[in-house]
């Protein structure tokens, strides 16, 4: 029987803390935090408001409510406006009634539901693939897929502008990793000619539509290269599903390529499919490996049934209502053309769903976002280190639901504000040392 020490128990002596260690346990001493504080100080000095973490009230569509005021919204990627459809909401509500709000376990253990397989079958059919697998996180989909089936004897070649999740996955894999210049297939081929023979497996990773620049890869050329060098080709469709091709099926439809020529299709449910999570579609053996080896699938809870149902219904509506894709593509082209006619720098964007307006330095870019908010336009800056020092930009997500008037007003307003901003220093030149 355990001894009852009662009031006779002696309190342990306090631990003696080495003063040289105490500083190391203070989070505020971390370099990343000190850099954040430095950026905040500079922003405060020139009167910039934080452009992030606005409280969005209600659904985000072509307009959004913030603090009781409506703004034209270019910061959400509900590309086909399906997040506002009653049919999508009803599908989610029905799934709650049947399955609840959570499947309460990882899918290999007790979290698998028939609705998961139904969505996976639809995705596999979309790409004419053997099978598909849905993950609870889009970021984790890339990290786990790349990180958990490649090893030290392998090579990953990825586009220099690839998403963070792709880069993290390559690091996790332990494979040799090299980037090739953005959309430069000659540079990719040069890497393969020099080093293909040194590795067992080679994975080439690109995006179907690059979310920072709004441009596309040469899929036909990539298929040719991967075939000649015996490599796998992985295409991240996060921003191209529902956007490219006459029926929104993605870059393979846009490029006229048989989807079965691509080894790994990756995508997310959070853009066109207005849910949350990611998916892989491809060879049956690959999917079987991921079911039992992908850490982001094995050790994460299964995707909630209402999210699964919403994405499945959104995918059906995308295929049933091609007019949404046509409106989106028309809006994107109009936004791009209007911006270029106004003398704005749109970089390499091809005008589908993502159009950046490149400002230059980060502080001017944040200032522009502040000014746009004052004019009723909600947009988000992309600054260093997400882009290079002099490539800071405001990224506009265009949807099928934006009106011509909203687009024209936004471009005219931005062009006028940019002229004013360029003629005023706001103390930025002195601070930046320009």
MIBAPA-379528 format. One record per residue: z, y, x of N, C-alpha, C, O in turn. Coordinates in steps of 0.05 Angstrom, whole numbers, plus 5000, padded with zeros to 4 digits. Layout:
% residues N
ZYXZYXZYXZYX;...
//
This chain:
% residues 434
500049765017500050005000500050255018501450265038;498450445010498250685027500850835026502250855006;501650945049504051095051503751365039501851505044;505751445022505751705010507251905028509651885031;505752075041506952255061508452475048510352585060;507652555023509052765008509353015024507453105039;511653145022512153395035512653365065512753565080;513053115074513553065102511053065119511253055144;508753065106506253045121505953295138506453515130;505053245162504553465181501653555180499853395181;501253815179498553915179497353885207498653935227;494753805207493453775233493154045247492854245234;493354035273492954285287490154385285488254225285;489754645282486954755279485354695304486354705327;482854635300481054575322480654825338480455045328;480554795364479955015382476955045384475554865393;475855275377473055325378472255465403473355675410;470455355417469355485441467755735433465855705417;468555965443467256205434464256215440462756335426;463456075461460656075468458955915448456555955446;460355735433458955585412458855725385456955685370;460855885380461056015353458656185347457756185324;457556315367455256485362452856305354451156385338;452756065365450455885360450555775332448555675322;452755795318452955695291452555915270452755875246;451856155280451356385262448356395256446756445274;447556355231444756355224443356615230440956625236;444856835230443557095235442757135263441257325270;443556955282442756965309440056835314438856855336;439056685294436456555297434256765301434256965288;432456705319430256895325428556955300427757185296;428056745284426456795260427656995241426357155229;430356985239431757175222431657455234431257655219;432057475260431957735273429157865270428958105267;427057705271424357805267424057905239422758105234;425157755220424957835192426358105188425358285173;428758135200430258385197428658615210428758845200;427358555232425758765245423458865227422959105225;422158675214420058745195421058905172419759095163;423458825162424558975139425259255147424859445132;426259295172427059555181424559735183424659975175;422359625193419859785195418859855167418060085163;419059665149418159715121419859935109418760115095;422459925113424260125101423660395113423760605100;422960405139422460655153420160805141420161045140;418060655133415660785122415560765091413460825079;417760685079417960695050416360475036415260525014;416160245047414660025034416559855017418759795026;415659774994417259594976416359304981414059254987;418259124980417658844984415658754962416258764939;413258654970411258574951411658284940409958194924;413758154949414057874942416457824923418158004920;416457594910418657504892419057684868421257734860;416857784857417057934832417857734810417157504810;419457834791420257664768418157674746417757884733;416757454743414557434723415757354696417157154694;415157514676416257464649414157334632412157464625;414557084624412556944607410356824623410556804648;408256734610406056604623404456804639404157034632;403356714661401656874678398756814672397756584677;397257004662394456974656392857204669393557284691;390757304656389357534668391057784669390557974684;393157784652395257994655397957854657398257624650;399858004667402557894671404558114666404058344671;406858034657408958224651411158214673412158004679;411758444685413758474705415558714698414558934697;418058664694419858874687419159014661419559254658;418058864643417258984617414659134617413959244596;413159134639410659264641408459064646408758874662;406059104634403858924637402059014661401659254665;401158824676399458874699396958694698397158464687;394758784708392458604712393258424735394158504756;392958164730394057964749391857824765390057694754;392057854792390157714810391757544830390857484852;394157464822395857314840396457034831398156894843;395156934810395656664800392956514801390856624797;393156254806390656094808390355894785389655664789;390755994761390055854737387155904732386356044713;385455784748382655874750381055854724379356024719;381655664707380155634682381855714658380955664635;384055844662385655934639386855714622387555764599;387155474633388055254617391055254613392055114595;392555404628395455424625396155554598398455534590;394255684586394755824560393855654536394155734513;392655424541391555264519393655104504395354974517;393655124478395654984462395454684466397554544465;393054584470392754294473394254194498395353974498;394254354519395554274544398654274539400054094547;399554484526402454504520403354284502405454164506;401754214482402454004463402553734478404253564471;400753684496400753434512403353414527404553194529;404253634539406753634554409153574535410953424542;409153704512411353674493411453384483413653274480;409153264477409152984468410252794490411652604484;409552864515410552694537413552714540414952524547;414652954535417552984535418852804514420852674519;417752804490418852644469418852344476420652194469;416752264490416451974496417951894522419151684523;417852074543418851994569421252164579422552084598;421752384566423752574577422652764597420152764602;424352934608423353134627423153034655421953174672;424352804661424252694688423952394687424952264668;422552274707422451984708424751874724425151634725;426352044736429051984746429151794770431351704777;426951734782427051554805424251564819422351674808;424151464843421551444856419851234841420951054829;417351264842415551084827415650794836415450624819;416050734862416150454869418650314858418650064855;420750464852423250334842423350334812422750124800;424050554799424250554770422950804757423550874734;421150934772420051184762417151164754415851374749;415950924753413150894746412850894716414350764702;410851044706410251054677407351014672405651084690;406550914649403750874643402051134645399751124652;403351354640401951614640401051684669399051814672;402551594689401851634717399151494723397351614734;399051244715396551094720394251204704391951204714;394751314681392551424665391351664679388851694680;392951834691391952064705390551974731388352084737;391651784744390351684769387651564763385751594779;387451424741384851304734382751524728380451494735;383651744715381751964710380852094736378552164739;382752134755382052254780380152074797378252164809;380751814796378951624811376151634799374251624813;376051644772373451664759371951914767369451914770;373352134769372152394776370652374803368452484805;371852234822370652214849369151944853368351884875;368851794832367551524834368951364855367551214870;371551384857373151254878374350994867374450954843;375250824885376550574877379150634862379750494842;380650824872383350874860384251144868382951284884;386551234858387751484864390751454863391851264850;392151644875395051644876396051924872395152104886;397951964854399052234849401752264861403552094858;402152484876404652554889406052774874404752924859;408652804878410153014864409853284877410553484864;408853294901408453554916405653564928404853364942;404253784925401653814937401853834968400353704982;403753984978404154005006404853735019403753665039;406653595006407453325015405153125015405052935030;403253174997400952984995399452985022398752775032;398853225032397453245058399253145081398352995098;401753235081403553165103403852865104403652745126;404252735082404752445081402252285087402252085102;400052365075397552215079396652225108395952015119;396552455119395652475147397852375166397252235186;400352435160402452375178403252085180404351995200;402751935158403851665157401951435161402651205161;399351495164397551275169395951305195394251125201;396351515209395151545236397351515257399651545251;396451475282398451435303397551535330395451675331;398951475351398451595378395751525390394751665407;394451315380391851245391389551375376387151315381;390251545357388251665339387851965345389452085360;385752085333385152365336384652495309383352385292;385852725306385352885282383953145290384853295307;381653195278380153445282380153605256379153505236;381353835257381553995232380454275236380554385258;379454385214378354655215380554855223382854825215;379955055239381855245249383355395227385555495231;382155415203383355565181384655375161385055445138;385255135170386454935151389255025142390655165155;389954925118392554985106394854865123394454675137;397154995121399554915136400154615132400954485151;399754515108400454235102398754045119399753825127;396254115124394553945141395553945170395653735182;396254185180397254205207399854055211400253915231;401654085192404253945193403853645193405153495207;401953555176401353265175400353155202401052935210;398653315215397553225241399753205262399753025278;401553395261403853395280405553145275406453015294;406153085250407852865243406652595251408052415259;404052575250402652325255403052225284402951985288;403352405303403452325331400752295343400452235367;398652325327395852315337395252555354396552765351;393252535371392252775385390952955364389452855347;391553205365390453395345388953625359389853735379;386653685348385053905358383754055334382953925315;383654315336382354465316379554545326379154575350;377654555307374954655315374554925301375754975280;372855095312372455355301371655345272370155155264;372555535256372255525227369255495220367555655227;368755285204366155225194363955205215361655235210;364855135240362955115262362454815268363954695283;360454705256359954415260358954345287359354125297;357754545301356954495329359354455346359454285364;361454615341363954585357365354325350366354195368;365254245325366353985317364953755331366253575342;362353765331360753555344361253545374361253335386;361553775386362153795414364753655421364953505441;366853695404369353555408368953255407370053105423;367453165388366952875384365352755407365952535417;363352895417361752805439363452775464363052585480;365352955468366952945492369252735491369952635512;370252685467372752525467372852295447374852155445;370752255430370852045410371551775422373151625410;370451715445370751445456373651395465374351165470;375351595467378051565477379951465455382251395462;379151465430380951415408380051185390377651135388;382051055378381350845359380150955333377950885325;381651135320380851245294380651545297382051675313;378751665282378451955282378352045253376851935237;379952255247379952375221379152665223380252815239;377052735207376153015206377253125179376853005158;378553365180379753475156378653755152378653925169;377653805127376654065119377654125091378753955078;377154375082377854455055375254495039373254585050;375354435013373054474996372354764991370054844988;374554934990374255224988376655335002378955274995;376255505022378455605039379855825025378756025017;382555785021384055955004384656235016385456415001;384256265042384656535054382156695054382156935053;379856555057377356695061375356665038373456825035;375656455022373856424999371156325006369256364991;370856185030368356075037368455775037370555655033;366155645041365855355038364855225063363555355079;365554965067364454815090361654705083360854705059;360254625103357654495100358154195096358254045116;358354105071359153835066356953635075357553415085;354453705071352253535079352353485109352153265118;352753705124352953675153355353515162355153365181;357553545148360053405155359653105151360652935167;358353025129357952745123356152625145356552395154;354152775154352452675175353952635201353652425214;355652825208357152805233359152575232359352415251;360652555210362652345209361352065209362551875219;358952045198357551785198356651715226356951485234;355551905240354551845267356751785287356351635306;359151885283361351845302363451645292365551615304;362851515269364751315259367551435254369551315261;367551665240370051795234370551795204368751745188;373051845196373751885168373452185162374052345179;372652245138372552525129374352565106374252425086;376152755108378052825087377553115078377253295094;377253145051376653405040378953485021379653345002;380153715027382353825011381054004989379954214994;381253904964379954034941381854224926381354284903;384054304938386054464923384854694908385554744885;383054844921381955084909379055044899377855244890;377954814902375154774894374754614869372654634856;376754454861376554314835376654514812378354684811;374754484794374554674771373154924778372655094760;372454964803371255214812368355184821366655344814;367754964835365154914846363654704830364854524818;361054724829359354544814358954624786360654774775;356754544773356154624746358354544726358854684707;359554314731361654224713364454224725366354114715;364654374748367354404761368354164775370754154782;366653974781367553724794368153764824369153584837;367554004834368354064862366054084881363754104873;366654074907364654134927362553924929360253984936;363153674922361053474924358853524903356453484908;359653624879357653694859356053944868353653954865;357454134879356254384889354154314910351954434911;354854134929353154074951351153854946349353804962;351353724923349553504916349953254933348053114941;352453204940353252974957354552754940356152814922;353852504945355252284932358152284940358752264964;360052304921362852324929363952084944365952094957;362551854941363351614954362851624984363851454999;361451824994360951865022363351995036363452005061;365152105021367552225032369752025031370251905009;371251985052373151765054375751825039376951655027;376652075041379152155028378852415013378152625025;379252404988379352644971382252714966383852554957;382952964973385653064967385453294948383453454950;387253334930387353564913390053624903391953464907;390353844889392953914877392653944847390453994837;394853924833394953944804395754224796395854284772;396354404815397554654808395554884804396455104797;393054834809391055054805389655014779390755074758;387254904780385654864755387154684735386954724711;388754494745389954294727392754384718394254224706;393554634724395954774714398354594712399854604692;398854434732401254274734402754324760402954544769;403554104772404854124798404753844812405153644799;404053844837403753594851401053574865399453764865;400453344876397953304890396853024885398252854874;394452964895393352704892391452634915390452814929;391152374919389152264938387452074922388451904907;384852094926382951904914381151794936380351944954;380551534935378851414956378851114955379150994933;378651004978378450714981380950574971383250674975;380650344959382950194948384950114968387350114963;384050044992385949965013387550205022390050185026;386350435025387750675032389950735011392250785019;389350724986391250774965393550574965395850654962;392950324970395050124972396950184995399350144993;395750265018397450335041399350565034401750555040;398250775021399851005015402050944995404251054996;401550764976403550694956406050584969408250624959;405750454992408050325005408850455032410950385043;407250635042407850755068408151055068409351165086;407051195049407151495049409951585042410851545019;411351705060414151775056414451975033416451965018;412552165030412652355008412252234981412852364961;411351994980411051844954413351644951414651634930;413851494972415951284971418751394966420251274951;419351624978422051724978422451974962424452114965;420452034945420752264926420652154898419551944892;421952304880421852234852418952244842417352404852;418352084822415652094810415152354796417052484787;412652434794411952684781412852674752412452474738;414052884741415052884713412852824693410552914697;413452674673411452594653410252834639407752834635;411753044631410353274618408353414636406353514627;408953424662407053544681404553364683402253464684;405053104685402852914686400952944661398552944664;402252954638400652974613399153234612396853244603;400353454621399053714620396653714639394453814631;396953604663394653594682392453414671390053474675;393153194659391153014648389553144626387153114625;390953284609389453424587387853654598385653704588;388753794618387254004631384653894644382554024642;384853664656382553544669380453474647378053504651;381353374625379553304603378253554592375853554587;379753774588378554024578376554144598374554244590;377154124624375254214644372554084641370454204643;372653824636370153674633368753714606366353694604;370353784586369253824559368254114555366654154536;369154294571368554584566367354714591368754874604;364954634598363754744623363355054622362855174642;363455164598363155454595365355604610365055834619;367655474613369855604629369055624658369455834670;367855414669366955424697364755644700364755784720;362955654681360855864682361956144682361056314696;364056194665365256454664366656514690366556744700;368056324701369456354726367556434748367956624763;365356284751363456334772362056604769361556744788;361556684744360356944739362357164746361557364758;364857134739366857334746367257354776367457574787;367257124790367557134819365257274833365657434851;362857214824360457344836360557644830359857804847;361357724806361458004799363558154815363058374825;365858024818367958154834367058194863367358414874;365757994875364758014902362658234905362858404923;360658234887358558424888359558704885358758894899;361358744865362459014860364059114883363859344891;365658934896367259014919365459094943365959284956;363358934947361558994970360059254965359659414983;359259304940357859554934359659794937358760014943;362359754934364259964938365060004967366660174974;363859844985364359865013366859725023367759775045;367959545007370359395015369559155031367459025027;371259085050370758855068371758605055374158555053;369858435047370558185034370357945053370457715044;370057995078369957775098367757585092365457665087;368357325093366357115089366256995061364956795056;367757125043367857015016365156975003363357145006;364856754989362356704975362656754945360856704929;364956864937365256974910365556754888364256774867;367156564893367656364872370356424858370356534836;372556354870375156414858376956574876379056674867;376356594901377956724921376356944935374256884947;377257194932375857404947378057574961379657704948;378057574988379857745002378658025006376258055009;380358225005379558495014381158545039383558585039;379758555062380958585088381658875093379859045093;384158925099385059205103385359255133384559465143;386459065148386959105176389759035184390458795184;391459235190394159175198395859115174395259185151;398058985179399758875158401159095142401359075117;402059305155403559515140401759665121402559715098;399359725129397459855110396859675087396459765064;396659415092396059225071398359215050397759215026;400859205059403059215041403159475026403759475002;402559695039402559955026400459955004400960064982;398159835009396059824988396959664964396459744941;398459444969399459294946401459464930401459454905;403159614943404959794929403459994912404260044889;401360114923399760304908398360184884398160304863;397259944888395959804866397859744843397159774820;400359674850402359624830402859874813403159864789;402860104826403160354812400860414792401260554773;398560294798396260324781395860094761393860074747;397859914760397759704740396259454749395259304733;396059404776394659174787396559014804397759124823;396858764798398658584812397058404831395558244822;397558444857396158284877398158244900400058404903;397558044917399457974938398158004965395857914968;399558114985398358135012398557875028400357715023;396757845046396857625066396857755093394957885101;399057715108399457855133399957655156400257415151;400157765180400757605203403557475199405357615190;403957215206402157035221400356865204398956695215;400256905177398456745161395556795168393856615166;394957035177392357115188392857265214395057335220;390657315229390957445254391857735250391657845228;392757865272393958135270392358335256393358495240;389658345261387958545249386358445226384358565218;387158225214385758105191387458095166386857945148;389558255165391258265141389558345117387758515119;390058215094388358265071389958235045392158125045;388758335024389758274997387958064986385558094986;389157854976387557624967387557634936389657634923;385157624925384757634896383957364886381857254895;385457254867384657014854383357084827384657204810;380857024824379357084800379356844782379156614791;379556894756379556674736377356714716376056924715;377056514699375056534678375856734656374256814640;378456814656379456974635379557274641380057434623;378957344666378857634672376457754658374357634655;376858004649374658144635373058314656374058374677;370658384648369058564665370458824670370458934692;371758934649373159184652375459164672375859354687;376858944671379158914690378158904719379359024737;375958764723374758744750373759014760374459094783;372259154744371159404752373359604758373359744778;375359624740377559804743379059754770379659934785;379459494775380959414800379459504825380659614843;376859454826375259524849375059824853375459924875;374559964831374360254833376960374842377060564859;379160274831381860374839382360314868383360484882;381760074877382360004904380760164924381660244945;378160204918376460354936377460644939377460744961;378360764917379361034918382061044934382361224950;383760854929386360854943385960804973387360914989;384060634979383560575008382660815023383460855046;380960975011380061225024382461405029382661525050;384261435009386661595013388461485035389461635051;388761225035390461095055389361125083390961165102;386761115086385561135113385761415124385761465148;386061615106386261895114389161985119389562205127;391061795114393861865119395061655137394361415136;396761745155397861565175400361425164400861195171;401961555147404461445137406361365159408261215155;405761475184407461405207406761125218408061035236;404660995207404060725216402960715244403660535259;401160905251399960895277401960915299401760775320;403961085295405961115316407660865319408260775341;408360745296409960505296408560275309409660115324;405960245302404460015311403360065339402359875351;403560305349402560355376399560365377398460305398;398260455356395360465356394360725366391960775367;
//
